[in-house]
Amino acid sequence: MKFLNTISVKIWGSFTLVLFVIFLFITIYYPNQQHKAFTDFKKNELKEIANTIALGVELSLKNDDFEGLKKTVELASNKKDFEYVAVFLYENNKKQLLTSYPEINNDKTLSENNDKFIFEKATFNTDNFNGEVLISFSKKKINDTVNALNKPLYITIFALLVLSVILFYLIANQITKPIKKLIKITKELQSENYQTNIPKSYSNDEIGNLNNAIIDLQTSLNESRRNNKNLTEGLEEEIQKRTVELERTNLSLVDAQSNARISNFHYSSQDEKWEASSVFYDIVGLDKRENYPISSLLTLFMPEDRNELALFLDGKDNKSRERARDFKLVRQDSKNTVWIDLRCLLDFNEKGELLNFQGTIQDISYRKKIEEELQELSLVAKNTSNAVIITDANRRIKWVNNSAIKMTGYSLEEMIGKSPKMFQFEKTNPTTIAKIKQLLDNNQEVKVEVLNRGKTGNEYWLELNIVPLKNSNNEVYGYIAVETDITELKNSEDAIRRMNETLENRVLENTKKNLDLSRMIVEQEKLATIGEISAGIAHDLNTPLGSAKVGAESLAYVLNEISQLFPLLGSEEQFLVYELSKEFKSSLLISGVQKRKEKEFVVNFLEQELNYEPENIPLLAQKLIDCRILHEQKDLIAKITKLSDPIIFLTVLVNLQHKDSLLESIITSTERAAEVVKDIRSFINKGSTPDRIEVDLQKNIQVVLNVFNYELRKNISLETSFEDNLKIQGFDVKLFQLWSNLLKNSIEAMDSTIDKKITISTKSIENFSRVEISNNGPQIPEEIIHNIFKKFFSTKRDKSGTGLGLSIVKNVVGEHNAKIQVISTEEKTTFIIDFPRINAF
Amino acid sequence: MAFKMRQIKIIFVILILNIFSGKVYSQNDKFTFIANEIDFKTTTLKNIKAVFRGKYSSWKNNQDVTIVLPSTKSENAGDVAKYLYETTVTGMQKFWLSQVFQGRSNPPVFLENDSEIIEYVRKNPGSIGIVKANTPNIPNNIKINITG
């Protein structure tokens, strides 16, 4: 392709192309035209021959002169170049070949084959004949003739073409030779070989001019090279110098950034690349060596600021691209907060989405702190009751606070630019004024009392404090004066003194009153304590008395039954029941399982050995078990079954048994009440406690169960399981309180339960003697379960709850070095008390 | 023009054999054949018809064969056409048109009556003609005897 782009080829190729087109035109167009002309000529000739032959035929047939026909045929046959000539006759509307010359047998040849032949026709007519003469000429012959005619032309043209191409090639080469030479020179110049020899051209054509122009260019380039060399050397020096300066500037900038705690940054959302100077990482407490995604950097902002940040970076609403705002960040290392001044230039796309942003982040924590302090100070200065006046170095007022305006009566505008001397007047002590001036001239603080006058002529005493304001060079750039109005102080020092005395008296009086009050509070606290103790005492007393009351009520019920049923028995039966009541004692401390088992034996005995009436067996068996007459007492059972009414007999027996138990319980309860009273007495006698004794847990609990027997019998199923001879060291009476309160609490808890059930068990576990008391009352909510042992906490305020029951329980447990826990589920609530074993106590 | 010389020679030998057979038959038919300076005086009808159908273009003595026939205007034309060419007058014309066109034969001479025919034959050596048998004044020297 490079070859095709050379000038030589362009010149040579163009001429060659033009010649080729011309020769192509000649070799195609002219032969075609010749062929056409030759064909037309041949057709005319054929037409004439056809006409001549037709005339010969016509004459020969009309005149019987076949000699003429022969001559015309001979005439035609002399023209060797026709293909054939034929005579056709029209007979019966059909064209039939009569004869042809030369003779042709194949009719197809005679058909007018326009591809191969040209045809001409001539008709003849006589009285007897109508027909036509057809003469044909081969197109191939025409082509051959034309080709033969043009063959020398083709050869000549081809030779001319070849010669022209060679000639033009040589000419083109000759034309481009100096150009190539110039190109070579130019390339040498391009490769900075400016010393190459370029011969001067004396030709006046374009190439000669170009040659001389290149010589001029060479001269110019040599000159430029020298200049460039000088310039380059100068530039290198300059660049080196500038580089050093730039490095120095850069270091200064880094130092400046570091000192000013300012960092530049750039963020591109397209590649999510965050770039910032090292100060940034120093500000936010991150390791510079790591890469942080923008999302993690956003978490540096305080959560409450993140919406503000989103608005800050928002591109909608055609806001300005330039943004600046202070934000608070959390340092990632120390978690301390740091204030930053964020200034950036944002780029958005057409949809308002953030593309890039760049700007600076400056740690302004110190400034913020100063600002806050200044704000606070400013607030103080503004709102303090003291007058504050600030002046410049020339002691001209720059700013005053509200109190100063109020004190002097002048407006701010009236005071600005004036000297504070405007407040002094004839009564102002000149010595004081001189002192002020002297101190200020020496850049010292002033603290004096001075009399001034306001706008309305009001005179007022001031305690004046003036502090010179100094810059870092210790130059005074202003003064701040704090003025306290001490007019009243001055005018009423006596009154103040008197007031002070009065106040002192009042203080003394109040102190005395307070001491009295303190004593009262101590008394009240004492009373409260006594009240609290009283509530406990009341409860302690109430429990055995309640038990006695319940026992008495139960006893009344039992005696009533006895009095109704006893007369129904015969005298022997009365005697027997009485004897049996002494022999057999009913007990509530029999477990349900045991009772069922005993009942089963008794039923079997009644059924199998006594053949007792089946329908009465369950009731009779139950009564026997209640009376503690078990199946081992076969003779006695047999005897009872033979009585007139065993059921009434047994009912009386069980009531008699209960009567004894109840009486015992009442006695025990009243004794216990006495014990409580004894306890109270012990308490009152400060610290005297009942003796610690060995307590049998089963017996101790049994007493309480006896007391609550009436309540339990009414509607509660009681199940007990006691380990024999399980004893603890404890306070008998206090344990009564413990069980009573837990039992009472259980009964009350099951108030709304339908099938009420209480389970009590004792057993030894490792170093503990455990008592478990469960009820199937509602679950104690989790939120209050931790409070139930607290004093005065009650869920039964609307009923009988005092809030002391479980508090006493806790106290008693504590006194026994025991532990109590409560487990409350939907099914049941269980109190578990673990007492230390005797040997471990 | 495309004569086959071998065929001509064979026919010529046959004719010679006929001449020397010595058996001459008088022409008592409707037509009499006349000829001038030809190679034979006696021949068969078949041979003579062959001559009239343009089979030969020259005689043995190199004389061109000139066939003389009654023209289409002659009253004999129809009979002669039928007798010699077994066709009509126009058929005979087509025959000769084809023959002459293709150069197979010399063009025949058509004359209007028998006397012109006789006169032509008498004056033109190599010519052969046909006239009615009863035509008067037919010179004997030009008559051709037909045998068999």
Boltz contact constraints between the chains, C-beta under 6 A:
constraints:
  - contact:
      token1: [A, 61]
      token2: [B, 93]
      max_distance: 6.0
  - contact:
      token1: [A, 64]
      token2: [B, 71]
      max_distance: 6.0
  - contact:
      token1: [A, 64]
      token2: [B, 72]
      max_distance: 6.0
  - contact:
      token1: [A, 64]
      token2: [B, 110]
      max_distance: 6.0
  - contact:
      token1: [A, 66]
      token2: [B, 96]
      max_distance: 6.0
  - contact:
      token1: [A, 66]
      token2: [B, 100]
      max_distance: 6.0
  - contact:
      token1: [A, 66]
      token2: [B, 107]
      max_distance: 6.0
  - contact:
      token1: [A, 67]
      token2: [B, 107]
      max_distance: 6.0
  - contact:
      token1: [A, 69]
      token2: [B, 100]
      max_distance: 6.0
  - contact:
      token1: [A, 70]
      token2: [B, 100]
      max_distance: 6.0
  - contact:
      token1: [A, 70]
      token2: [B, 107]
      max_distance: 6.0
  - contact:
      token1: [A, 73]
      token2: [B, 101]
      max_distance: 6.0
  - contact:
      token1: [A, 98]
      token2: [B, 98]
      max_distance: 6.0
  - contact:
      token1: [A, 99]
      token2: [B, 98]
      max_distance: 6.0
  - contact:
      token1: [A, 99]
      token2: [B, 101]
      max_distance: 6.0
  - contact:
      token1: [A, 99]
      token2: [B, 102]
      max_distance: 6.0
  - contact:
      token1: [A, 101]
      token2: [B, 101]
      max_distance: 6.0
  - contact:
      token1: [A, 101]
      token2: [B, 102]
      max_distance: 6.0
  - contact:
      token1: [A, 103]
      token2: [B, 102]
      max_distance: 6.0
  - contact:
      token1: [A, 128]
      token2: [B, 90]
      max_distance: 6.0
